Amino acid sequence: MTDLDAHLLIVDDDERIRELLKKFLMRNGFLVSAARDAAHARRVLSGLDFDMIILDVMMPGEDGVSLTRSLRETHETPILLLTAKGETEHRIAGLEAGADDYLTKPFEPKELLLRINAILRRMPETPSQETVPKILHLGPIRYDLERGEMWRGDELVRLTATESQLMKIFSACPGEAVSRTKLVEDLGRDRGQAQERAVDVQITRLRRKIEETPKQPRYLQTVRGAGYMLSPD
C-alpha cells in the first residue's frame, strides 16, 4: 500500500486539531476524512471503508477506547490512538481494546507520519492466486502464511494489523524464540520498556485468538529470558 491510495479517518472533538491534521496528511499524499466524535465516526464508517483510523482517546460522550473496542467487533481497520501525556492506563486499555499503536500528545507531525506509514506497511498484502498456500496448524487453528489469514474451521479469525505482523514474524521462524526487543524493532516502533510492554499486551490479545487456554499457552509460548516462540503442531 502506498501513501497515495490510503484513506485515513481522523476522529477528534477539537476542530482545530482535526483541520491541522487533515491539511498536513493531505499534503503528504493521503486521502483524509474527519469526524468530530464517536457517533459521527460511526455514521462515516457505515458508508466508507478506510485504511486507518486516527482516534483521540479523550472525547465527550463515548471515548476512544470504548469506540476502539466496539469497532474491533466488526472492523479490522488499523487504529492509531492519540493520548494525552501521562494517560498510561488509557494507552494500555487502548491496546487491550484492539488499537495497533498509540502516539502521545503533544507530538511532532513527522512522528505521526512515520507511525502511520509503519502501520500501513504491516498490513498483509494480497498474494498472487498462483501461489501455493503454506499452512501452519495450531490445534483447531489454521494459519495461511501466504495470505496472512487465520481460520478456525470455516470461520475467518479477524486479526488486527499488528496481530497480522506478529504472526508473520513468528511464522517465519517457528520453534525459535523471538526477543521482545526484536519484536519491537520488527514492528517498526521505538525502543524502550513502554513499547515492550505494548508488545506484551498484543501477545496477550493474540493468544486469546489462538489458544484454548490463553493463560496456559500451548502454541504461542513464553520462553524465559528469550522472548516468545510460536510452536505449531
Buried (B, 14 or more C-beta within 10 A) or exposed (E): EEBEEBBBBBBBBEEEBBEBBBEBBEEBEBBBBBBBBBEBBBEBBEEEEBBBBBBBBBBEEBBBBBBBBBBBEEBBBBBBBBBEEEBEEBBBBBBBBBBBBBBBEEEEEEEBBBBBBBBBEBBBEEBEEEEEEEEBEBEEBBBBBBBBBBBBEEEEBBBBBBBBBBBBBBBEEBEEBBBBBBBBEBBBBEEEEBBBBBBBBBBBBBBEBBBEEBEEBBBBBBEEEEBBBBBBE
